[in-house]
Amino acid sequence: MPTWTLQEARDNLAIWKQALTAVSTGQAYTIAGRSLTRVNIKDIQGMIEYFGKEIDKLEAAAAGRPLRRMRQYVPRDL
């Protein structure tokens, strides 16, 4: 059973894209002695990539397409 539904994955992707936009305007700031530090931009980009892949997997499963997987074999001479 998948961890996310397709709609949840799309919603989370949208949220992380909004977070990327917010971080691009300033990583940290202080107002009236209170400070706010946002998540590292690398973490946000990682989550955007993760949810993008999750959406691809869920859409492939919904369409009945197999997931593309790459396998590597190393020939050995016994």
C-alpha positions as CSV (number, residue, x, y, z in Angstrom):
1,M,0.0,0.0,0.0
2,P,1.4,3.4,-1.0
3,T,2.4,5.9,1.7
4,W,0.6,8.7,-0.1
5,T,-2.4,9.1,-2.3
6,L,-1.8,10.9,-5.6
7,Q,-3.6,14.0,-4.3
8,E,-1.7,14.1,-1.0
9,A,1.6,13.8,-2.9
10,R,0.6,16.7,-5.2
11,D,-0.5,18.8,-2.2
12,N,2.8,18.2,-0.5
13,L,4.8,19.0,-3.6
14,A,2.9,22.3,-3.8
15,I,3.7,23.1,-0.1
16,W,7.4,22.4,-0.6
17,K,7.4,24.6,-3.7
18,Q,5.9,27.4,-1.6
19,A,8.6,26.8,1.0
20,L,11.2,27.1,-1.7
21,T,9.7,30.5,-2.7
22,A,9.6,31.7,0.9
23,V,13.3,30.7,1.5
24,S,14.4,32.4,-1.7
25,T,13.2,35.7,-0.1
26,G,15.3,35.3,3.0
27,Q,16.7,32.4,5.0
28,A,16.4,34.1,8.4
29,Y,15.1,37.3,9.8
30,T,14.4,39.0,13.1
31,I,11.4,41.1,14.1
32,A,11.0,42.8,17.5
33,G,13.6,40.5,19.1
34,R,12.1,37.3,17.7
35,S,13.8,35.4,15.0
36,L,12.8,32.9,12.4
37,T,15.2,30.6,10.6
38,R,13.8,28.6,7.7
39,V,14.8,25.1,6.5
40,N,17.9,24.7,4.5
41,I,17.3,25.1,0.8
42,K,19.0,21.7,0.0
43,D,16.5,20.0,2.3
44,I,13.6,21.7,0.5
45,Q,15.0,20.7,-3.0
46,G,15.4,17.2,-1.8
47,M,11.7,17.0,-0.7
48,I,10.6,18.5,-4.0
49,E,12.5,15.8,-5.9
50,Y,11.1,13.1,-3.5
51,F,7.5,14.1,-4.1
52,G,8.1,14.5,-7.8
53,K,9.3,10.9,-7.9
54,E,6.4,9.8,-5.7
55,I,3.9,11.4,-8.1
56,D,5.5,9.7,-11.1
57,K,5.3,6.3,-9.3
58,L,1.6,6.9,-8.3
59,E,0.6,8.1,-11.8
60,A,2.4,5.1,-13.4
61,A,0.6,2.7,-11.0
62,A,-2.8,4.4,-11.7
63,A,-2.2,4.0,-15.5
64,G,-1.2,0.4,-15.1
65,R,2.3,1.1,-16.4
66,P,5.3,-0.7,-14.9
67,L,7.8,1.4,-13.1
68,R,11.0,1.8,-15.0
69,R,13.9,0.1,-13.2
70,M,17.4,-0.2,-14.2
71,R,19.4,-3.2,-13.3
72,Q,23.1,-3.8,-13.7
73,Y,24.7,-7.1,-14.2
74,V,28.4,-7.8,-13.9
75,P,29.6,-10.8,-15.9
76,R,31.9,-13.1,-14.0
77,D,34.2,-15.7,-15.3
78,L,34.0,-18.6,-12.8
